[in-house]
Amino acid sequence: MSATLPQLDDLVACPQCDTLHRAQSLPDGARAHCQRCGIVLMTSQPAAIAQVLSLALTAFVMMIAAVSFPFLTLDAGGLHNATSVIDAVLAFNDGYAFPLAIAVAFFIVVIPLMRLTALIYALGPLVREQSPRNGARTAFAFAERLRPWSMAEIFIVGVTVALIKVAGLAVVTIGPAFWAFAGVVVITVLKDQLICRYSIWEALDTTKH
């Protein structure tokens, strides 16, 4: 006799390595990890979605602060220059570099904000135990597709490397936008580690309109 094959709805694919696992009910507070790469696949923590939503809201506010306040201030040879994230984008605004300015703006500002907005839209009603909004599944899927293209952390790493090189040539003062951007990176890492995509999809599927 052949072994009974699991239904497709009972299988969970690891988002990191695509290994298939059989979905099972977990006790409260438990987590299920991928057998191959160790990433969290499922969780039964009731407060996990609320925590993810809180982190997304915090990151959204900090991202707005990051583009609103000075990022760096340079003093060299009696010259003083304050730079914001928008100024960094507009630095590529001339001639053939204009497409680069658009790419930088999208990867470090627009896409992260779009992803956070989609998450907040999709998860908000779930935290209040209400029916999901129209298009909540589409919004969450959109946020997941944008994840590889959200590159705020790459921007921070590049800025840090540049600061190390510039520090010997000028007096560099780090502005509040730098710390806001760094906070966004840390919160994003925490959010992506905490988020249980399987549980969110299940909540979006099982919650009745």
Buried (B, 14 or more C-beta within 10 A) or exposed (E): EEEEEEEEEEEBEBBEEEBEBEBEEBEEEEEBBBEEEEBBBBBBBEEBBBBBBBBBBBBBBBBEBBBEBBBBBBEEEEEEEBBBBBBBBBEBEEEEEEEEBBEBBBBBBBBBBBBBBBBBBBBBBBBEEEEBBEEBBEBBBBBBEBEEEBBBBEBBEEBEEEEEEBEEEBEBEBBEBBBBBBBBBBBBEBBBEBBBBBBBBEBBEEBEE
